[in-house]
């Protein structure tokens, strides 16, 4: 994994946060597979530029805020795990949410070819429905 690969991922986050699907499409494989938790309205598995366009539009229909604020990039040979926060305000209710995420990116020949997003959807669903966020559970 090179600094060039990390810069490409940074451009991807910047493009998605701006809603710039054309720039996003230029930094990923033409057949990228994009998997977001099913419970959120913008979730599911999408493919290619049309799938990314649908994801971006649906996210923007429901949320004011960035799709993702990355904090750390953890590299392996062909994968990058990005840790960060998803924060926003539900457009329909005005309720805010914040959840930590892990995004697992697969790179093929230095190009992002797959994303798997992992995060707790319950605080987001609560905000979208106008409910208070769930109380955190302590692990023992």
C-alpha positions as CSV (number, residue, x, y, z in Angstrom):
1,X,0.0,0.0,0.0
2,X,1.5,3.3,-1.0
3,X,0.9,7.0,-0.2
4,X,-0.7,7.3,-3.7
5,X,-3.3,4.7,-2.6
6,X,-4.1,6.6,0.6
7,X,-4.4,9.8,-1.3
8,X,-6.9,8.1,-3.7
9,X,-9.0,7.1,-0.7
10,X,-8.9,10.6,0.8
11,X,-10.2,11.9,-2.6
12,X,-13.0,9.4,-2.4
13,X,-14.1,10.6,1.0
14,X,-13.9,14.2,-0.1
15,X,-15.9,13.6,-3.3
16,X,-18.7,11.7,-1.5
17,X,-18.9,14.4,1.2
18,X,-19.4,17.0,-1.6
19,X,-21.8,14.8,-3.5
20,X,-19.4,14.8,-6.5
21,X,-20.1,11.4,-8.1
22,X,-18.1,12.1,-11.2
23,X,-14.9,12.7,-9.3
24,X,-15.7,9.7,-7.1
25,X,-16.2,7.5,-10.2
26,X,-12.7,8.6,-11.5
27,X,-11.1,7.2,-8.3
28,X,-12.7,3.8,-8.1
29,X,-13.0,0.7,-10.3
30,X,-15.7,0.9,-12.9
31,X,-17.5,-2.1,-11.3
32,X,-16.9,-1.2,-7.6
33,X,-19.0,-3.0,-5.1
34,X,-20.2,-0.7,-2.3
35,X,-21.9,-2.3,0.7
36,X,-23.6,-0.2,3.4
37,X,-25.7,-1.7,6.3
38,X,-29.2,-2.5,5.0
39,X,-31.1,-0.9,7.8
40,X,-30.4,2.7,6.7
41,X,-32.3,4.1,3.7
42,X,-29.1,4.5,1.7
43,X,-27.9,1.0,2.6
44,X,-27.5,-2.1,0.6
45,X,-25.0,-3.3,-2.0
46,X,-24.5,-1.1,-5.0
47,X,-22.3,-1.4,-8.1
48,X,-20.5,1.0,-10.3
49,X,-21.1,4.8,-10.9
50,X,-24.9,4.4,-11.1
51,X,-24.9,2.7,-7.7
52,X,-22.7,5.3,-6.2
53,X,-24.9,8.0,-7.6
54,X,-28.0,6.4,-6.1
55,X,-26.3,6.0,-2.7
56,X,-25.2,9.7,-2.7
57,X,-28.6,11.0,-3.7
58,X,-30.4,8.9,-1.1
59,X,-28.0,9.9,1.6
60,X,-28.4,13.6,0.7
61,X,-32.2,13.2,0.7
62,X,-32.1,12.0,4.4
63,X,-29.1,13.7,6.0
64,X,-27.4,17.0,6.3
65,X,-23.8,16.3,7.1
66,X,-20.8,14.4,5.8
67,X,-21.1,10.8,4.9
68,X,-17.9,10.1,6.8
69,X,-15.2,11.8,8.7
70,X,-12.1,9.5,8.5
71,X,-9.7,9.5,11.5
72,X,-7.3,6.6,10.9
73,X,-6.2,4.6,7.9
74,X,-4.8,1.1,8.7
75,X,-3.1,-0.5,5.7
76,X,-2.4,-4.1,4.7
77,X,-1.2,-5.4,1.3
78,X,-4.5,-5.1,-0.6
79,X,-6.9,-3.6,2.0
80,X,-7.2,-0.4,3.9
81,X,-9.4,-0.1,7.0
82,X,-10.6,3.4,7.6
83,X,-11.9,4.3,11.1
84,X,-13.9,7.4,11.7
85,X,-17.3,9.0,12.5
86,X,-20.5,9.4,10.6
87,X,-22.3,12.5,11.9
88,X,-25.3,14.3,10.6
89,X,-28.8,15.8,11.1
90,X,-31.8,13.9,9.9
91,X,-33.6,16.2,7.4
92,X,-37.1,15.0,8.4
93,X,-36.8,15.4,12.1
94,X,-33.8,17.7,12.8
95,X,-32.3,15.0,15.2
96,X,-28.6,14.6,15.2
97,X,-26.6,11.4,15.3
98,X,-23.0,10.3,15.5
99,X,-21.6,6.8,15.1
100,X,-18.2,5.3,14.8
101,X,-17.5,3.3,11.6
102,X,-15.0,0.9,10.1
103,X,-14.8,1.0,6.3
104,X,-12.9,-1.9,4.8
105,X,-11.6,-1.1,1.3
106,X,-10.2,-3.6,-1.1
107,X,-7.8,-2.3,-3.7
108,X,-7.2,-4.1,-7.0
109,X,-4.1,-2.9,-8.8
110,X,-4.1,0.2,-6.6
111,X,-7.7,1.1,-7.4
112,X,-10.6,0.9,-4.9
113,X,-12.8,-2.1,-6.0
114,X,-14.8,-2.9,-2.9
115,X,-16.1,-1.1,0.2
116,X,-17.7,-2.8,3.2
117,X,-19.1,-0.3,5.8
118,X,-19.6,-1.4,9.4
119,X,-21.4,0.8,11.9
120,X,-24.2,0.8,14.5
121,X,-27.3,1.8,12.6
122,X,-29.6,2.2,15.6
123,X,-28.6,5.8,16.5
124,X,-29.1,6.8,12.8
125,X,-32.5,5.1,12.6
126,X,-33.6,6.8,15.9
127,X,-32.6,10.2,14.5
128,X,-34.4,9.6,11.2
129,X,-37.6,8.5,13.1
130,X,-37.3,11.4,15.6
131,X,-36.6,9.2,18.6
132,X,-34.0,9.8,21.3
133,X,-30.8,7.9,20.6
134,X,-30.4,4.5,22.4
135,X,-28.4,4.4,25.6
136,X,-24.9,2.9,25.1
137,X,-24.5,-0.6,26.4
138,X,-21.4,-1.4,28.5
139,X,-19.5,-4.5,27.6
140,X,-18.3,-6.6,30.5
